[in-house]
Amino acid sequence: MENQYLLAFDVGGTYIKAGIIHIDGLVLEHTLTQYEAYSNGSVDEITEHFKAMARDLASALIEVSGARIYGIGYAFPGPFDYERGISYIQGLNKFEAIYGMNIGEKLRTVFQEDSVIAASLAPNWRLAFENDASLFALGEAVYGQASTSDRVVCMTIGTGLGSGFVDNRRLVKQRQDVPENGWLYHLPYRDGIADNFVSRRGVLSLAAQLGFDLSDGQDVRELAQLALSGDELAVQLFEQFGERMAQVLAETMQRFQPDAIVIGGQIAKSGELFVPALIRGLHPYGITTNVKRSENTLLSTFRGIYHFMKTDT
């Protein structure tokens, strides 16, 4: 048992991050690799790319005596039928070619036919998919910033808003006090949905409203640097972003009453600029939970894959 390993993949539209996890939960950081996603390829191109990435990781285990791969897990964006392994991503400029097909069955066959991968597969190896933000939530709730909390809400804020709800170390997707699938992105807010406001484009839209000239390519990182240097308008920008977050989250947080909220993703790197405003904004709704930033979004996602594969959550 001590020589069993899990291959983990965090799949995005631009990049795919991969690594190996020992059966005891240790992420082998020297195996962490980033690949181009090639998400606009054909079915065969996508399949071959996924096979090549799995072969790379399997090759790293060849020199480990008795090493066996007990599972291959994917953190995959939605919409996706995670239990059956069917992608329903469409109109998002990524993975269009595999829409409606059982990519899980396809990959299982391809892996078993590849001599390098097959040589390391354990007899009862598993292949599984789960939502990327849900797995990040599991990783943070079980092993990360919220490991001492029971009821946890985790969010990844980047190009969009990802989220997951965890109660006593188990994902909650269908319950009265949780939005469907644990997803916050589609909650109505003002003239749109949460995804339009709690995201990179939400920060940039607010910046434009405040009078920032973004024509020279300024992005969230540059705006954050301005705020950290003391620029009053930039400071105001992130405070208003935090206040908006509170307004978006308030009703759902009142229902779920989390012990902790954990924020990850690219925008979380600027958390010190907006988290205090988020906390203040939640207080009038009776929400006084801890709000923390993830120390490492990728490692938490991989640990979530490990926990999911281990417990079949």
N, C-alpha and C positions, 0 to 999 in steps of 0.2 A: 504493500500500500504506500510505503514512503516514497516510491519512485513514480507516482502518478501525477499527471500534470493536466492543466486546463489551458487551452488556447483561447485567448480573449481578444475580441475585436470591437472597437468603438467606431461605428460607421457614420460618416458624414458625407455630405454631397461633394465636398472639395477634397477632404483628406480622410483616410482611414488609419486609426492608430491601433497597433497590435502589441501583444505581449503574452508572456507565459506566466501562469500562476501555479505554484506548488499546491498539492492537495491539503497542506496545512494552512493555506490562505496567503502565503508569502508571494507578493508580486516580484518576479525576478526583473528588477529594473534595468539590468544590463541587456535584456531582450526587448525592451520597448522600442518600437519602430514606427515611423510614420510613412505612409504610402499615399501617392495620388489616388483619388477615388475612382477616376475614369467612369463616373456615374452616368455619363451620356453615351456609353458604349452599347453595342448590341447585346442580346442575351448571351451569346457565346463569349463575347469579349468580357463581360462582367463575370461570368462563371469562371473563365480561365484566370482572370485576375484574382478572384477569391481563392482559387486553387493554388495559385502561385504564392500568395501570402501565407496560406496554411502550410505549404511545403517549406517555405523559409523557416517558419517557426519549428516545424517538425524536424527539419535538418539540424536545428540547434540542439535537439535532444538526442541525436544519434550517438554522440559520444558518452551519454549518461547510461551507465549499465542498467539494463532492465527497465528503462523509462517507458511509460505507457501513457497515452493520451486518453483520459477518461471522459473528456468532454470538449466541445467547441461551442463557445457562447458568443452571441452577437448582441451588442447594444445597437438597435436599429431605429431610425426615425419613422414616424408614422405618416399617414395611416397604414396600418399593417395588421394582419391577423396573426398575432404572435403565437398562438397555440398551434395553428396549422402551418405556419411558415409561409404565408401568402402576402405579397406586397400589394398595396393599393395606392401607392404613391403615383400621383398623376398631376400634371400641370405645375410642377415645382422645379422643373429643369434638372431633375436628377432621377436616376433609376426608372425612367419611363419604360424602358424595354422589357422590364420584368413585371409590369403591371398585370395583376390577376393570375400570375403563375406561382406554383408552389416551389419557391426558390429553396426551401428547406430540403425537400425530396431531391431536387436537382443536385444540390451541393453534397448531400449524403452519398449519392451515387458516384459523383465525380471524385470525392475524397477516397472512397473505398476502391476505386479503380486506379488511383495514383499509387505507384509502388512505394514512393518515399513516405507518403502520409500513412498509407495502409499498414506499413511495417511497424508503425508505432501505436496504432489504435488498439485500445483495450477491447476485449470481447464484447462488452456491453456499453460501449461508448455512446454518449448522448450528444445531440446537436440541438441547440435551443436559441430562441430569439426573445427579446423583451425590449420595451421602449427605453431609449437611452436615458431620458430624464428619470424614469422610474428606477432604473438601475443605479443611477447617481444617488437617488434618494435612499435606496436600500444601503448603499455603501456608507453614506454619511450617518444613517440612523443606527446601523449595527456596529460600524468600526470607526466612524469619524467624529465630527464635531457634536453630533447629537446622540452619541452612544449611551449617555446616561439618562436620556429622555424616553418617554413612552410614546407620546403622540407628536409626530414630526411632520412638518411640511418643508420640502426642499424644492428649490427653483434653480434652473439654469437660465441665465439671462445673457443673450448674445444677439444673433440675427433674429431670434424669436424668443418666446417664453416657453420653457419646458418646466414640468412640475411633476411631483410625486408625493403621495400621502402615505405615511407609514404609522401603524398602530401596533405596539408591542412586537416590533421587528418583522412585521408582515405588511406587504403592500395592500392598500385599500383602494379599490377601483369602483366598486358598486356599493354605495351605502348612502343613506339619507343625508349624512352630514358632510359628504364629499362630492365634488363635481364629477360628472361621468368620466370614468377612466383616470380620475385624479388629475385631469387637465384643466389648467387655468386659462390657457391662451384664448379660448373662445368666449370667455365671459364678457357680456356686454359692458361697454364703458363709453360714455359720451356718445359720439356719433359713429363708434366703431366697436372693436373688440380689444381685449387686454393686450393682445399680441402687438397691436399698433402703437401702444403707449409704453409698455414695459419691455423694452428691447432696444437694440442699437438705433433703429429708425425712430423710436420714441424719443431718445435723447437728442438725436439730430433734428427732429421736427420741433421739439421744444426750444432747441438752440436757435433755430431759424426764427421762431416766434419772438424770441427775446432780442433779435436783431444781430445775431452773429452772422458774419459773412463767411459762408462755407465754400465759396467758389474756389478757394485755393487748396481744397482737399482736406481741410481740418476734419478729424474724426473724433470719436469719443476719447481716445488716448490723449490727443492734443488738448482737447477741452479740459480733461482732468488735470493735465499738467498746468494749465492756466489757473485752474481753481486752487491747486496746491501751492502755486506761487503767490496766491493772495488776490487774484483778479476777482473783484466783487461780483461782476455779472456772471462769471463762470461758477462762482460759489453759489449764487442764486439759482443757476441752472440745475445743479445737482440737488439742491435742497428741494426745488419744485418737483424734480423727478421722484425723489423719495416720498414727497407728499402725495403725488399721483399714485405711486405704488400702494400706499396705505389705503387710498380711496378704492382702488381696484380690488384689494385683498380683503377689506374690512368685513363684508358680509359673510364671505366664506370662512374667514378665520373665527368669526363669532360662533359659527355653527360647529366647527371642528375643535376649537379651543386647543391649539397646539401648545406643547411644552417648549418647543423650540422651532425656529425657522432657520434654515440654512440656505445661503445663496452661493451659487457657483456660476461658472461661465465667464466669458471675457469681461462683461460689464462689472462683475463682482470685484475685479481688480481695483475699481474705483469706489468700492463700498464705503470706505471711510468718509466719502463725500456725501453719500445719500442715506446710509443706514440710520444715522441719528434722526434725520427727518422722517424716515419711515417709522421708527419707534415712536416718535412724538405723535405722528399722524394716527397711529393705531390706538393710542391711549384713550381718546374720547369714546372709542367703541368698547372700552373695557378689556382691551387686549394688552397684556403686559408681558408677553412671552419674550424669551431670549432670542435675539437675532444674531446669527453668526455667519462668518464667511468661510467657505471651504478652503482648506489648506492646499488641496490639489484636486481639481475636478476630475481629471483623467484617472488618477489612482482610486478615487472614490467610485467612479464608474466601474473600473475593473474589479474592485472589491465587491461591488454590487452584483456583477456577473458571477463572481465566485459564490456568493451567498445564495443567489438565485439557483444556480446549478447544484449547489450542495443540498439545499432544502426543498427544491422544486416548489418554490413559493407559488 
